[in-house]
Amino acid sequence: MTLQLNRNTAPIRMRNYGRIVQDMIAHAAKMEPGLERDSLEVYIAQCMRQRNLVWNRDQEAGINRVKEDIIRLSDGKLTCSSPAFERLLAQPNAQMGQKRKKK
């Protein structure tokens, strides 16, 4: 007897972020507002920021672009207005995705 796997075959809306990020946003949109949802929003934004740096090395998109993409992918259900997300906005973009040089 073989086991059928349930696969998500829906098209990916933003390929540069991938299906996993899209599924995380869909899961967060279903959650009740609270601390757990806010921390998941911040984690998703960090993942999206890192993936954006991989895809667009020459063009550095800030966290504001990521915030717009989260709102667009969640169809307005996630607002990214928590205090933790505001602290993420205050971080400079240069720190993300760069490795330290060895001496």
C-alpha positions in Angstrom: 0.0 0.0 0.0 1.4 3.4 -0.9 0.8 6.6 0.9 -0.3 9.6 -1.0 1.4 12.8 0.0 -0.6 16.0 0.1 1.4 18.5 -2.0 0.8 22.1 -2.4 0.6 22.6 -6.1 -0.7 26.2 -6.0 1.5 28.6 -7.9 4.1 30.6 -5.9 3.1 34.3 -5.8 6.7 35.6 -5.3 9.3 33.2 -6.4 12.2 35.0 -4.9 10.9 34.2 -1.4 9.8 30.6 -2.1 6.9 28.4 -1.1 8.0 28.0 2.5 7.8 31.7 3.2 4.5 31.9 1.5 3.1 29.0 3.6 4.5 30.6 6.8 2.7 33.8 5.9 -0.6 31.9 5.3 -0.2 30.2 8.7 0.5 33.4 10.5 -2.5 35.0 8.8 -4.8 32.3 10.3 -3.4 32.8 13.9 -5.0 35.0 16.5 -3.3 38.3 17.1 -0.9 38.2 20.0 2.7 37.8 21.0 3.2 34.5 19.1 1.9 35.9 15.9 4.0 39.1 16.2 7.2 37.0 16.8 6.3 34.9 13.8 5.9 38.0 11.7 9.4 39.2 12.7 10.9 35.8 11.9 9.3 35.7 8.5 10.5 39.3 7.8 14.1 38.2 8.7 13.8 35.2 6.4 12.5 37.3 3.6 15.2 39.9 4.1 17.9 37.2 3.8 16.4 35.6 0.8 16.1 39.0 -0.9 19.8 39.5 -0.4 20.5 36.2 -2.0 18.4 36.9 -5.1 19.2 40.6 -5.4 22.9 41.1 -4.4 23.2 44.4 -6.3 19.9 45.9 -5.2 19.5 46.0 -1.5 15.8 46.1 -0.7 15.1 47.4 2.8 12.7 46.1 5.4 10.0 48.4 4.2 9.9 46.5 0.9 9.7 43.2 2.9 6.8 44.8 5.0 4.9 45.7 1.8 5.4 42.1 0.5 4.2 40.6 3.7 1.0 42.7 3.6 0.5 41.8 -0.1 1.1 38.1 0.4 -1.3 37.9 3.4 -3.9 39.9 1.6 -3.8 42.6 4.3 -4.3 40.2 7.2 -0.8 40.9 8.6 -0.1 44.5 9.4 3.5 44.3 10.7 2.8 46.9 13.4 4.1 45.2 16.5 6.9 46.9 18.6 9.3 44.0 17.7 8.8 44.7 14.0 9.4 48.4 14.6 12.8 47.5 16.2 13.6 45.4 13.1 12.9 48.5 11.0 15.4 50.4 13.0 18.2 47.9 12.2 20.5 49.0 9.4 20.4 46.9 6.2 24.1 46.6 6.1 24.2 44.1 9.0 22.0 41.5 7.3 23.6 38.9 5.2 27.2 40.1 5.4 30.0 38.0 6.8 32.8 39.3 8.8 36.2 39.4 7.2 38.9 37.2 8.7 41.9 38.9 10.0 
